[in-house]
Amino acid sequence: MKLDYVIAFVADMESAVAFYRDSLGLTLRFQSPEWTEFETGSTTLALHASSAGNPGGTVRLGFGVADMAQFAAQLQEHGLGFVDEPRAEHGVLLAEFADRAGTRYSVSAPSR
């Protein structure tokens, strides 16, 4: 498992992009109204449009795993599970899980 993304939920994508690009000097990789990415080394900073479930100003970590089924089994061994089941999206499998305190995390794996 590795940390692939830090996802910041933003209410105003244009303003957030200007802040990270112009004020902080990060290199813009990709921009859209719902999802934007910046180059930050081995971990990508992603901006995601906020929603009722993910209000602006919140942050989520996004991990990458080699095998989603194996990761699911690991979670189950520790009495945990997915809060959003794996789904194919953008060429990968995406899911969400939570720790015992309720903090949610994203996880992705190659589609097979």
Contacts in CASP RR format, 6 or more apart in sequence:
PFRMAT RR
TARGET T0000
AUTHOR 0000-0000-0000
METHOD contacts of the structure
MODEL  1
MKLDYVIAFVADMESAVAFYRDSLGLTLRFQSPEWTEFETGSTTLALHAS
SAGNPGGTVRLGFGVADMAQFAAQLQEHGLGFVDEPRAEHGVLLAEFADR
AGTRYSVSAPSR
1 63 0 8 1.000
1 64 0 8 1.000
1 65 0 8 1.000
1 71 0 8 1.000
2 42 0 8 1.000
2 63 0 8 1.000
2 64 0 8 1.000
3 43 0 8 1.000
3 61 0 8 1.000
3 62 0 8 1.000
3 63 0 8 1.000
3 64 0 8 1.000
4 43 0 8 1.000
4 44 0 8 1.000
4 62 0 8 1.000
4 63 0 8 1.000
4 64 0 8 1.000
4 108 0 8 1.000
5 43 0 8 1.000
5 44 0 8 1.000
5 45 0 8 1.000
5 46 0 8 1.000
5 61 0 8 1.000
5 62 0 8 1.000
5 106 0 8 1.000
6 40 0 8 1.000
6 43 0 8 1.000
6 44 0 8 1.000
6 45 0 8 1.000
6 46 0 8 1.000
6 59 0 8 1.000
6 60 0 8 1.000
6 61 0 8 1.000
6 62 0 8 1.000
7 46 0 8 1.000
7 47 0 8 1.000
7 48 0 8 1.000
7 59 0 8 1.000
7 60 0 8 1.000
7 61 0 8 1.000
7 62 0 8 1.000
7 106 0 8 1.000
8 16 0 8 1.000
8 45 0 8 1.000
8 46 0 8 1.000
8 47 0 8 1.000
8 48 0 8 1.000
8 57 0 8 1.000
8 58 0 8 1.000
8 59 0 8 1.000
9 47 0 8 1.000
9 48 0 8 1.000
9 49 0 8 1.000
9 50 0 8 1.000
9 51 0 8 1.000
9 54 0 8 1.000
9 55 0 8 1.000
9 56 0 8 1.000
9 57 0 8 1.000
9 58 0 8 1.000
9 59 0 8 1.000
9 60 0 8 1.000
10 16 0 8 1.000
10 47 0 8 1.000
10 48 0 8 1.000
10 49 0 8 1.000
10 50 0 8 1.000
10 56 0 8 1.000
10 57 0 8 1.000
11 50 0 8 1.000
11 55 0 8 1.000
11 56 0 8 1.000
11 57 0 8 1.000
13 31 0 8 1.000
13 33 0 8 1.000
13 34 0 8 1.000
13 36 0 8 1.000
13 47 0 8 1.000
13 49 0 8 1.000
16 36 0 8 1.000
16 47 0 8 1.000
17 28 0 8 1.000
17 31 0 8 1.000
17 36 0 8 1.000
17 47 0 8 1.000
20 26 0 8 1.000
20 28 0 8 1.000
20 38 0 8 1.000
20 45 0 8 1.000
20 47 0 8 1.000
21 27 0 8 1.000
21 28 0 8 1.000
21 38 0 8 1.000
26 38 0 8 1.000
26 39 0 8 1.000
26 40 0 8 1.000
26 45 0 8 1.000
27 38 0 8 1.000
27 39 0 8 1.000
28 36 0 8 1.000
28 37 0 8 1.000
28 38 0 8 1.000
28 39 0 8 1.000
29 37 0 8 1.000
29 38 0 8 1.000
29 39 0 8 1.000
29 44 0 8 1.000
30 36 0 8 1.000
30 37 0 8 1.000
31 37 0 8 1.000
33 49 0 8 1.000
34 48 0 8 1.000
34 49 0 8 1.000
35 46 0 8 1.000
35 47 0 8 1.000
35 48 0 8 1.000
35 49 0 8 1.000
36 46 0 8 1.000
36 47 0 8 1.000
37 44 0 8 1.000
37 45 0 8 1.000
37 46 0 8 1.000
37 47 0 8 1.000
38 44 0 8 1.000
38 45 0 8 1.000
38 46 0 8 1.000
38 47 0 8 1.000
48 54 0 8 1.000
50 56 0 8 1.000
50 57 0 8 1.000
50 58 0 8 1.000
54 60 0 8 1.000
60 104 0 8 1.000
60 105 0 8 1.000
60 106 0 8 1.000
61 105 0 8 1.000
61 106 0 8 1.000
62 105 0 8 1.000
62 106 0 8 1.000
62 107 0 8 1.000
62 108 0 8 1.000
63 105 0 8 1.000
63 106 0 8 1.000
63 107 0 8 1.000
63 108 0 8 1.000
64 107 0 8 1.000
64 108 0 8 1.000
64 109 0 8 1.000
65 71 0 8 1.000
65 107 0 8 1.000
65 108 0 8 1.000
65 109 0 8 1.000
66 109 0 8 1.000
66 110 0 8 1.000
67 109 0 8 1.000
68 86 0 8 1.000
68 93 0 8 1.000
68 95 0 8 1.000
68 107 0 8 1.000
68 109 0 8 1.000
71 107 0 8 1.000
71 109 0 8 1.000
72 81 0 8 1.000
72 82 0 8 1.000
72 86 0 8 1.000
75 81 0 8 1.000
75 82 0 8 1.000
75 97 0 8 1.000
80 97 0 8 1.000
80 98 0 8 1.000
80 99 0 8 1.000
80 100 0 8 1.000
81 97 0 8 1.000
81 98 0 8 1.000
82 95 0 8 1.000
82 96 0 8 1.000
82 97 0 8 1.000
83 96 0 8 1.000
83 97 0 8 1.000
83 98 0 8 1.000
83 104 0 8 1.000
84 94 0 8 1.000
84 95 0 8 1.000
84 96 0 8 1.000
85 95 0 8 1.000
86 93 0 8 1.000
86 94 0 8 1.000
86 95 0 8 1.000
86 109 0 8 1.000
87 93 0 8 1.000
87 94 0 8 1.000
87 95 0 8 1.000
88 94 0 8 1.000
88 111 0 8 1.000
91 111 0 8 1.000
92 108 0 8 1.000
92 109 0 8 1.000
92 110 0 8 1.000
92 111 0 8 1.000
93 108 0 8 1.000
93 109 0 8 1.000
93 110 0 8 1.000
93 111 0 8 1.000
93 112 0 8 1.000
94 106 0 8 1.000
94 107 0 8 1.000
94 108 0 8 1.000
95 106 0 8 1.000
95 107 0 8 1.000
95 108 0 8 1.000
96 104 0 8 1.000
96 105 0 8 1.000
96 106 0 8 1.000
96 107 0 8 1.000
97 104 0 8 1.000
97 105 0 8 1.000
97 107 0 8 1.000
98 104 0 8 1.000
98 105 0 8 1.000
99 105 0 8 1.000
END
